[in-house]
């Protein structure tokens, strides 16, 4: 199946800026992330996730993007030798066509090392949940991840002890075979040794010929101070192992910050609601408010209205790329008293009568609202 256009995959035009490409990729990555798709939709979502990742990796690199814009997939695929710096004759045209036919007839992707097809291992993803306090201060953590180690029984050879692997007779150890397709000579992965160049007549019973066994290992992870929800930490080489001597993939630790009972984060700033009694809002006074570093006191002026916002400079979070910490915004939440006694009801009624005698001067928003109300129905 022919590859889709990278721009089409991300849903952007060929003149899209780097920021537009990044935003489009993040949107698709969040939508099709394996952790967000389970059940029947998981496989299709995983394919779309990988497709979007490959498109972003190519278009976010200026050199790869320029090569892709000029030569299409042949300009960025290491197996396609067409495009800039191509072979003699027609500038690598025939080689590029050969690789295309290789795809059609089962050719595999990967570089070559020592005449064999080598493949990079898949990347792995790990979701780590932390608290807001841990995100602000940073922390050292340990995680358990799958690891692949050489089999103790065959010492990594994949062959049963006392036996050994043999050179593949089909490809003579090269890992690839040539096929004639009309005018073209098509190269594809050897169907017998699957690109390894060797055949194992008697596979090891412990690893089933893989040469490696899956285990778990503990990995030390350093979470930087100021990290935010959705950010990722890359641990190079801790993904799945490569094949035929290829490099291992990477491990990506995706940070998920737990919902906090008091604070909401907005970039480097924090927001919190603080309940204030009617009497304190009306008469003024000092209240205590929470911060990540402890308690702080702020003065509430007389006549403070519901929703009034107070700013505490530097009491937010210093982001991973920020020079200064953000601010803490305290939002006043004036509480209406409930479960009143008869005596309290009587006092409030007397207070209300007193307010009415004073007209609009006790209600700063009442007069303006009443005028708008009258005008609306006139």
Secondary structure, 3 states (H helix, E strand, C coil): CCCCCHHHHHCCCCCCCHHHHHHHHHHHHHHHCHHHCCHHHHHHHHHHHHHHHHHHHHHCCHHHHHHHHHHHHHHCCCCCCCCCCCCCCCCCHHHHHHHHHHHHCCCCCCEEECCEEEECCCCEEEEEEECHHHHHHCEEEEEEEEEEEECCCCCCCCECCCCCCEECCCCCCCCEEEEEECCEEEEEECCCCCCCCEECCCECCCCCCCCEEEEEEEEEEEECCCCCCCCEEEECCCCCCCECCCCCCCEEEEEEECCCCCCEEECCEEEEEEEEEHHHHHHCEEEEEEECCEEEEEEECCCCCCCCEEEECCCCCCCCCCCCCCCEEEEEEEECCCCCCHHHHHHHHHHHHHHHHCHHHHCCCHHHHHHHHHHHHC
